[in-house]
Amino acid sequence: MTQKLKNKVAVVTGGSSGIGLATAKLFAQQGAQVVITGRNTTNLDNAIVEIGANSLAIPGDVANLADLDRIYQTVSDKLGKIDVLIINAAVYVLAPLANFTEEQFDKLSDINFKGTFFSVQKALPYLNDGASIVLTSSVVAEKGVPNHSAYAATKAAVRSLARSFSAELLDRRIRVNVLTPGPVDTPVFETITSTKAEAEAAKAGMGNFTPAKRVASAHEIAEANLYLASDDSAFMIGGEILIDGGIRSL
Ligand SMILES: NC(=O)c1ccc[n+]([C@@H]2O[C@H](COP(=O)([O-])OP(=O)(O)OC[C@H]3O[C@@H](n4cnc5c(N)ncnc54)[C@H](OP(=O)(O)O)[C@@H]3O)[C@@H](O)[C@H]2O)c1
């Protein structure tokens, strides 16, 4: 096994589940000291067991600026400066435009858009020059899909932020890129359905929607996070990796 992140400190927001957890596991295997965040402390504790040595969980809500200050201060106290920041925490809220509530809109906007913006802003004093930041978008940011309007717009905002952040952080050689998945096999489908069977059906439906006729594994997406986090992607700045099973192009 290579050690592409040897001696690096990596923070993965929303690292207790799905793509974030797969990324944290891969980063730890690649030699990083990994910090994961999330709101549910039981899930964080379970994730730490899965990730193994060299991992640290810090509870917190990315929509809460005081939590972000506390998280980065704790990382600094325990591990020093940050080399890799994976902004992955987000929620998936779907509803038809006609029924979308203000509460649903605020939740998506607070966690996915505001949470991404301030997760980067608050990290700035704690990042090493030359750090790599990855923001997580979604294929629906550039595709019209019913019921996805507000979620898709938050993910389009994330794509935009990576360009502006990169321009502002050039002098510190901090690269900001975007990872854009299509449907991925994660517990997120349980958050939009009521039963396990419904979640599996939703996932199968999404898989059918892709030209690849399947959803991605979380590990497939984690491998792209590793590429963007490591020096292998040194020539990528403000760019995007799309892993969508062909949805956007075919
Ligand atoms: N799965 C897909 O099909 C898919 C497709 C395209 C893009 N994506 C994107 O990929 C990323 C990961 O998705 P996933 O499917 O792996 O999701 P997931 O399994 O539902 O995991 C989401 C993670 O984010 C954390 N989180 C949610 N709200 C948070 C908050 N306010 N503060 C801190 N942590 C929070 C969750 O922990 P707590 O709930 O405990 O806080 C959890 O660790 C997201 O940005 C998502 O939009 C996913």
The ligand as an SDF file (V2000), in Angstrom:
LIG
                    3D

 48 52  0  0  0  0  0  0  0  0999 V2000
  -24.7780    9.5740   -1.8280 N   0  0  0  0  0  0  0  0  0  0  0  0
  -24.9880   10.1480   -2.9940 C   0  0  0  0  0  0  0  0  0  0  0  0
  -25.6740    9.6090   -3.8800 O   0  0  0  0  0  0  0  0  0  0  0  0
  -24.3650   11.5000   -3.2890 C   0  0  0  0  0  0  0  0  0  0  0  0
  -24.4120   11.9770   -4.6130 C   0  0  0  0  0  0  0  0  0  0  0  0
  -23.8440   13.2120   -4.9240 C   0  0  0  0  0  0  0  0  0  0  0  0
  -23.2530   13.9670   -3.9240 C   0  0  0  0  0  0  0  0  0  0  0  0
  -23.2370   13.4940   -2.6460 N   0  0  0  0  0  0  0  0  0  0  0  0
  -22.6140   14.3480   -1.6250 C   0  0  0  0  0  0  0  0  0  0  0  0
  -21.5960   13.5940   -0.9710 O   0  0  0  0  0  0  0  0  0  0  0  0
  -21.4950   14.0230    0.3970 C   0  0  0  0  0  0  0  0  0  0  0  0
  -21.6280   12.8420    1.3330 C   0  0  0  0  0  0  0  0  0  0  0  0
  -22.8630   12.2140    1.0800 O   0  0  0  0  0  0  0  0  0  0  0  0
  -23.2230   10.7740    1.6980 P   0  0  0  0  0  0  0  0  0  0  0  0
  -24.1600   10.1550    0.7570 O   0  0  0  0  0  0  0  0  0  0  0  0
  -21.9890   10.0780    2.1120 O   0  0  0  0  0  0  0  0  0  0  0  0
  -24.0720   11.2440    2.9820 O   0  0  0  0  0  0  0  0  0  0  0  0
  -24.3920   10.5070    4.3840 P   0  0  0  0  0  0  0  0  0  0  0  0
  -24.0580    9.0540    4.3270 O   0  0  0  0  0  0  0  0  0  0  0  0
  -25.7830   10.9300    4.7260 O   0  0  0  0  0  0  0  0  0  0  0  0
  -23.3510   11.2200    5.3610 O   0  0  0  0  0  0  0  0  0  0  0  0
  -23.4750   12.6060    5.6140 C   0  0  0  0  0  0  0  0  0  0  0  0
  -22.4510   12.9720    6.6680 C   0  0  0  0  0  0  0  0  0  0  0  0
  -22.5570   14.3940    6.9030 O   0  0  0  0  0  0  0  0  0  0  0  0
  -22.7680   14.6120    8.2960 C   0  0  0  0  0  0  0  0  0  0  0  0
  -23.5590   15.8320    8.4690 N   0  0  0  0  0  0  0  0  0  0  0  0
  -24.7940   16.1080    7.9760 C   0  0  0  0  0  0  0  0  0  0  0  0
  -25.1820   17.3180    8.3940 N   0  0  0  0  0  0  0  0  0  0  0  0
  -24.1790   17.8150    9.1580 C   0  0  0  0  0  0  0  0  0  0  0  0
  -23.9890   19.0130    9.8850 C   0  0  0  0  0  0  0  0  0  0  0  0
  -24.9450   19.9720    9.9230 N   0  0  0  0  0  0  0  0  0  0  0  0
  -22.8360   19.1990   10.5680 N   0  0  0  0  0  0  0  0  0  0  0  0
  -21.8750   18.2310   10.5500 C   0  0  0  0  0  0  0  0  0  0  0  0
  -21.9920   17.0710    9.8930 N   0  0  0  0  0  0  0  0  0  0  0  0
  -23.1510   16.8730    9.2080 C   0  0  0  0  0  0  0  0  0  0  0  0
  -23.4770   13.3590    8.7840 C   0  0  0  0  0  0  0  0  0  0  0  0
  -23.3460   13.1680   10.1870 O   0  0  0  0  0  0  0  0  0  0  0  0
  -24.4830   13.6920   11.2390 P   0  0  0  0  0  0  0  0  0  0  0  0
  -25.8150   13.4890   10.5770 O   0  0  0  0  0  0  0  0  0  0  0  0
  -24.2520   12.8800   12.4620 O   0  0  0  0  0  0  0  0  0  0  0  0
  -24.1810   15.1440   11.4430 O   0  0  0  0  0  0  0  0  0  0  0  0
  -22.7070   12.2960    8.0150 C   0  0  0  0  0  0  0  0  0  0  0  0
  -21.4750   12.0520    8.6410 O   0  0  0  0  0  0  0  0  0  0  0  0
  -22.5550   15.0950    0.5760 C   0  0  0  0  0  0  0  0  0  0  0  0
  -21.9710   16.3680    0.3570 O   0  0  0  0  0  0  0  0  0  0  0  0
  -23.5510   14.7840   -0.5140 C   0  0  0  0  0  0  0  0  0  0  0  0
  -24.3210   15.9030   -0.8860 O   0  0  0  0  0  0  0  0  0  0  0  0
  -23.7780   12.2870   -2.3090 C   0  0  0  0  0  0  0  0  0  0  0  0
  1  2  1  0
  2  3  2  0
  2  4  1  0
  4  5  1  0
  4 48  2  0
  5  6  2  0
  6  7  1  0
  7  8  2  0
  8  9  1  0
  8 48  1  0
  9 10  1  0
  9 46  1  0
 10 11  1  0
 11 12  1  0
 11 44  1  0
 12 13  1  0
 13 14  1  0
 14 15  2  0
 14 16  1  0
 14 17  1  0
 17 18  1  0
 18 19  2  0
 18 20  1  0
 18 21  1  0
 21 22  1  0
 22 23  1  0
 23 24  1  0
 23 42  1  0
 24 25  1  0
 25 26  1  0
 25 36  1  0
 26 27  1  0
 26 35  1  0
 27 28  2  0
 28 29  1  0
 29 30  1  0
 29 35  2  0
 30 31  1  0
 30 32  2  0
 32 33  1  0
 33 34  2  0
 34 35  1  0
 36 37  1  0
 36 42  1  0
 37 38  1  0
 38 39  2  0
 38 40  1  0
 38 41  1  0
 42 43  1  0
 44 45  1  0
 44 46  1  0
 46 47  1  0
M  CHG  2   8   1  16  -1
M  END
$$$$
